[in-house]
Amino acid sequence: MQFNSSLKFFLLGLLSFYSLLNAQKNNKPNYVIILGDDISANTLGSYGSPNPNTSPNIDKLASKGIKFTNMFVSQAICAPARAELMTGMMPIKNGCDINHAATKKGTLSIVQHLEKLGYRVGLTGKRHFKPHSVYPYEFIDGFTKSVGFRGPAPEDWSGVKEFVTRNSNQPFCLLICSVNAHAPWDAGDSSLWNTEDLILPDNLVDTEVTRKYFREYLAEVRAFDEQVGKTINLIKDNDLENSTAMIVLDENGTGMPGGKWTTYDWGVRSACVMKWPKSYNQNLETDAIAQYCDIVPTLIDAAGGKVPANLDGKSLMPIIKKKAKTHRDYAFFLYNSGTEGPEYASRAVTDGKFKLIWNLTPDNLYAVRVINGFDYGYVDKKMPDRDVRQIYLSWLEKAGYDNTASSLVQRYKKRPEFELYNLDDDPFEMNNLAEDSRFTSNIKELKTAIERWMQQQGDQIALQAKK
């Protein structure tokens, strides 16, 4: 009799334990982040692409979910952008403020933050972050890690499926990190576009070579979109749609002149589309200013955790739940050349309409080794015929007889100390308003904001350059 009573209490306790686990699980959404590679936001249809067929799956998701129109990376380079996304801290604070740099040891990433809340945290595909102690993901085979992969990279979704269906009593967070559309641009179906029909961005020199590679770039964007579609179907087919939040990001802008490696909008603006479980509000387009460091705090907050005070990011849940319409007053940007070229640094800020770029080393040549490295003597022994270099060489040839081409080349290589743009009227930042006296107060306000941000971040490179 006494044995039966003990067994009864044991079973009731066990039942209560599993009920508690399920209750905790039910309150915590699963997360799937699908991250593109070197895609400018305005290449996507839902972000205004004038060229069709680039992103049907992302566009469909955006029409049902939440679209952020003012989401930015702080630094338009792969390693810093990923470190910001995964740590909730901006580049200076997390230590990865030049390409290929390591995040400071002891920094907590999305892995530790979510594991504390009971999550499994996995990643498949491109990495480009270190050290392992900061990013101890469960690595899942299936997507290539190599951005240098030539042609369509093979994909195996079996590992991803196993991860998302492994244990229904434990929430998961999965990052699917594509290598599309990082150069070389040789994957995807480029037959969807005719080169002569393409509408090129205003900041590119219109040459036959530019058109050729821009078409190949669009094909890679479409390949990324197809991965988004496959992810959506995987979640739906495994009955996870009502418990899983999906976030699609395109990382920094394309690796062409004026995109990646700059503080121009074509480099720092990111597409951000979210689809949350049905209990959350949907059908929202927001112009609230947000940055990549806001993603980790959002995930912590949605899971019921407390966002650490040392993060630069702050939760987007008030926007997602339609309890707020604004998020930040400004978004901030930086570029440090590091190993990418000769010493060059710039800082920038936008209030959503105006953008001020402060080039801290305006007397120096701006050059990126993989594009115009030959301008400062760099010899590319690894890949002398890179796609983007072929583009730039065609620009130089045309600049010899075409004033527009010459102007765009000079704009790329040599920049004034201050550049001010009205993003509403001039999204490709072609008309510098910094010398226009009508905007003196705008420059003063934005420059003050940058200086305050430099101090807050402990930005020694910028502070030294000012002296």
QUITA-V740308 format. One line per field, one symbol per residue. ss: DSSP state (h for helix, s for strand, l for the rest). phi: phi as a letter, one per 30 degrees, with the letter a starting at -180 (. if undefined). A space follows every 10 residues. Layout:
BEGIN
ss=???
phi=???
END
This chain:
BEGIN
ss=lhhhhhhhhh hhhhhhhhhh hhhhhhllls ssssslllll hhhlhhhlll lllllhhhhh hhhhlsssss sslllllhhh hhhhhhhlll hhhhllllll lllllllllh hhhhhlllls ssssslllll lllllllssl llllllllll lllllllhhh hhhhhlllll lsssssslll lllllllllh hhllhhhlll lllllllhhh hhhhhhhhhh hhhhhhhhhh hhhhhhhlll hhhssssssl llllllllll llllhhhhss ssssslllll lllsssllls sllhhhhhhh hhllllllll llllllhhhh llllllllll sssssslhhh llllssssss lllssssssl llllllllhh hhhhhhllll llllllhhhh hhhhhhhhhl llhhhhhhhh hhhllllsss ssllllllll llllllhhhh hhhhhhhhhh hhhhhhhllh hhhhhhl
phi=.ddddddddd dddddddddd dddddddcdd bbcccdbhbd edddedcjdd cdidaddddd dddccccccb cbddbdbedd ddddeccibd edddjccbdi dcdedjdcce ddddddcjdc bbbbjdchba ddddbddddc dkcdccdddc idddbbdddd ddddcdbdcb dbbbcccdcd cdddcbbicd ddbcedcdcd eddcddbdde dedddddedd ddddeddddd dedddddchc ddbbccbcbc iddddcejce ibcdedccdb dbbbbceedc dbhbcbcedb bedddeeddd dddjdcdedd dddbdceedd dicbcbbbdb ccbbbbdhdd ldeabbbaab cjccbcccdd bddddcaced cbeddbjdcd ddadceeddd dddddddddd bbdddddddd eddbbddbbb bcddcbdchc cdcdcdddce dddddddddd dddedddidd ddddddd
END
